[in-house]
Amino acid sequence: MSSEPQEEITQLLVAWGQGDKDALDKLMPYVYSELRRLAHAYMRRQRSDHTLQTTALVNEAYMRLIDSSRIRWQDRNHFFAMSARLMRRILVDFARAKNAQKRGGGDHKVTFDEEMPVAERKEADLLALDEALSRLTELDDRQGRIVELKYFGGLTEDEIAEVLEVSSRTVRRDWSVARAWLFRELKQD
């Protein structure tokens, strides 16, 4: 994205944060496609039968962002970092609700048959990942934010470096360390 739209996005975010409702109307065409790209990047990592769709994730994030009038937006990067965090929360809440239904929240009870095939898990459990990521963030906030921005936000290393105001090399190094730490934590769980 060229610097001109980035500057305009920043100006619109600041104006919106100061209560200008027209700024939000002007801002959404710029950021909606970017929010959709971020959501799509994350949803590609989900199971093929995941019931939450990219559009629903974007719309839920959009609604929560509109309700977040208390946030004083610093710039475009701050907006997309918060969007990534919101998408993470939405997906974790969705997974928790779905797990609650599996533990008796639904209407139907099914008896377990020893002959039933058990589906193999192809991905890390989202709730376990969220818990491990929270532990990582307690140990190293920047590494936790890098994982959140890369995994949940779909940002590139260069975009993350811009958001966190560090070098791409630092992002690459922290990503490598964080990924190894998370792999070890998830393997133990």
Sequence and secondary structure as in RCSB ss.txt:
>XXXX:A:sequence
MSSEPQEEITQLLVAWGQGDKDALDKLMPYVYSELRRLAHAYMRRQRSDHTLQTTALVNEAYMRLIDSSRIRWQD
RNHFFAMSARLMRRILVDFARAKNAQKRGGGDHKVTFDEEMPVAERKEADLLALDEALSRLTELDDRQGRIVELK
YFGGLTEDEIAEVLEVSSRTVRRDWSVARAWLFRELKQD
>XXXX:A:secstr
  HHHHHHHHHHHHHHHTT HHHHHHHHHHHHHHHHHHHHHHHTTS TT SS HHHHHHHHHHHHHT TT     
HHHHHHHHHHHHHHHHHHHHHHHHHIIIIISS      TTS      S  HHHHHHHHHHHHHH HHHHHHHIII
IIT   HHHHHHHHTS HHHHHHHHHHHHHHHHHHHHH 
